[in-house]
Amino acid sequence: MAAGVKRALISVSNKAGIVDFAKDLADLGIDLVSTGGTAKALRDAGLSVRDISDLTGFPEMMDGRVKTLHPKVHGGILHIRGNAEHEAAVKAHGIEPIDLVCVNLYPFRETVARPGVTEEDAIENIDIGGPSMVRSAAKNFRDVVILVDPADYPRVIQSLRATGGVPRPLRAELMVKAFQHTAAYDAAICSWMSRNLEQEQPLEKFPSSLVLSYDRLQSLRYGENPHQTGAFYADPNFRGISLASARQLGGKELSYNNIVDLDAALAAVLEFDGPACVIVKHTNPCGLAVRPALADAFSAAREGDPISAFGGIIALNRPVDLATAEVITGPNTFFEAVIAPGFAPEALPILKEKKKWGANLRLLDVDLSSGVRDAVVAKTVAGGLLAQDADLSDLDESKLSVVSKRQPTDAEWKDLRFAWKVAKHVKSNAIVMCKDDTLLGVGAGQMNRVGSVRIAAEHAGDTARGSVLGSDAFFPKPDGPEEAARAGVTAIIQPGGSVEDPNTIAVADAHDMAMVFTGIRHFRH
């Protein structure tokens, strides 16, 4: 018998590896106590198992809702070994010590992930006794081993065989994992209930205490830079369009910066109904176009800024066909990743071509069918977190106001609407120049707006003539529109709202530019 572990309580929903683990415990002379389906699985494997009701002297009842919530269970777990008062209570009440608790919880997340799950199904999969046992064992980790993850079974068996016990550092590690397990479980319940159950009054979107739970998808080679560590986590309750649920079909492991850029590219391409391509570099679109054919959309996006596009991230809102794969892998091109809602079988071998890419082009298949986008976004700051509604707004046509003397032409209106969608996905101060459903020039992240206009004009070059300009926020001075006029811009769309608006409008009129106010801002920090 392993020293310090005489009796183990096993009650698991996830039965992966449990039979082998229990056999190893039995081989070490450890008494096995179990419940319901777990006890049956162990008996079917030929193991001798005591029912929990034998330990408590009380039957399971209420369809199994009440079986482990008993003093002989929690007393057996919680009593401090060597504490005279606790030892006396154990002896007086006939409580048998439980030295190892192996428990994982009802599959709440898996249940609510099923289409059409009912409130009754969700509620019946809220575990009560399991978390109570896990917390009891974790609290008393100095005397009790707590296991919630099948991946840890071999480590505990190895330790029991080698030393006859489980050392404090491993017990402490398992204790922390156990509390993480129950915290994540409760957070998943809270999240689903608040999103899905009808309330007499709507719940606060931003409550006084914010409960978050994310599962680690992967450890990353490093963070933004090689000296930083990093990891990628997913919200297990989110069922909408998400990079976290995308399937990687080829290429190297994703890096921290790949993930950030892919998320930005995906958000931008979802703005457009027609076949669209977005090429992102450092979270900013450097190429963006919409065309009847996806291959043409890519070609136009790349030509918008071929220098910046090199080494960028591609997002597409249609499955990648053969023609698109061929132009993506054309001469003088290199990209880090492609994300799209599917890849044609004949396109994949071209994108995976080792001679060209070294098998490094990351290919991600993302499901766009739900149409659901995350409604809340968050950003950490030192010691805290900011949360806000996602900026999913589109132009409110009823609030558009033509403030210039000249009305936009039909072609300019089309370009202005396109430019406004693009500007929303560029870092502030954001300026974009567009024409014919194509991004021609971008000024991003500058400390003053006129600087962004100059950079966008430089990128656009001669193509700026006859283009329109989109600005994510108002012009604080008329110098921005002056620069736009010099570049050949014919129409501007911006929020308006500056004390300098009259002077800005006067510049537009002096250069026969149309100017439209939206009444809404799209800052992106």
C-alpha positions, 0 to 999 in steps of 0.5 A: 500500500502506498504510504499516505494514500490508503483510499481513493474516491473516483467519480469522473465524467471524462473517463479517459484513462480512468480504468488504467489509473484505477488498476494502477491504484489497486495494484498499489493496494489502495482501496477504491470508492466510486459512484454511478457510471464510474463504479460500473466502468471500473467493475466491468474492467474487473476491479473491486470497487466500493459504492459511495453509499457503502461509505456513507451508509446513505443511498444515492437519491434524487436521480443522483443529485444527492450522493456525495454531499455527505459528512462522511465524504467531506469529513473523510477529505477535509480532516487535517491529519495529525490534528487531534480534534479532527482525528477525534471527530473522525473516530467518533463518527466512523468517518473513513479517511479519503486520501486521493480524490479523482473527480472531473465534472459533468459536461456542461460546456459540451452540453450547451455547445449542442444545437438546440440545447434546452434550459432543462438539459443545461441545468441538469448538467450543472455539477454540484457534488463534483465541485464540492469534492474538488474544492474540499480536496484542493483545500486540504491538498497538504493531506489529500491528492486532488486530480481533475485532469487525466493527463496527470494520472501517470505522474501521480502513479509514477510518484506513488511507485517511486516514493510511496507518496506524492510530494508537496510540490506536485500536490500544490500544482494539482491543487492550483489546477483543481481550483482553475478547473472549478473556477472555469466551470463556474464561469462557463455556467455564469456565461451561458446562463447570462447569455441564454436564459430569459431574464425578467430584467436584462442583465448588465452588459458590464457587471460589477464583477466580470467573470472570464474563463478561457482555455489555452489552445496553444503555448506560443514559441514567444510573444510579440518578440523573442524575449517574451513568452506567450499563449493563445486562449479561446472562449469556450462559450463563443459560437460565432466567427472566430480565429480560435475555432479555425482549422489550420490546414498547413504551414508552420505553427502560428505566432503571436503576431500572426494571430493578432494580424489574422484577427484584424484581417478577418474582421476587415474582410467580414465588412464586405458582401462581394468577393473580397481580399484583405492584406494586413501588415501589423494589424493595418490593411495595406491592400483591400479590394472587392471584385466579382472574382476572388482571384481578381480581388486578391490581385487588386488588393496586392497591387494597392501596395505590393511592397507592404503586402510582401510578408503580409496576412491574407483574409478572404471571404470566399473559399480559395479556388484554383485561380486564386491559389495560383495568383497568391503563389505567383512570382515575387510574392511571399505571405505569412498566412491565408485565412478563408472559409474553405480551400478547394482540393485542387488549391491546397497542393499549390499553396502547400508547395514546398519548393516555393514556400518551404511548407511554411504558408499557414492556411486556416479554414474558418467557418463564416456560416453563423454570421455571428461576431463577438459583441464585446471586446476587451483589452488589458492595461496594467492592473486592469482590463477595458471592455467595450461593445465591438465596433460593428456599426455601419453607415446610418444613411439617415445621418449622412449629411452632404456639407459641401456645395457639390453633391457626390456623384453616384460613383463617388458615393459608392467609393465613399461607402467603401472607404468608410468601411476600410477606415474603420479597420485602420489604426488611428489617426486613420486616412484611406484613399479608395476608388473602384472598390480598391484601397489605394493608399493608407495613412495609419497610426500617426500622431497628427491627421495631416501626417496620415493624409500625406502618407496615404497620398504618397502610397497612392501616388498617381492613383490618388487623382480621382479617388475619395478619402475616408477619415476615421475622425474629424479634421481638427484643422483644414490642412488635411483636406488641403493635402487631399486636394493637392493629391487629387482627391475629389470627395471626403467622408468624415464624422464632422464635429470639429470647431474647424468644420466651417474652415474644412468645408470651405477648403472642400468648396474651394477645390470643388470636392464633395464632403460628407459628414457621418456623425459617427467616429471609428477610432481604433487604438 
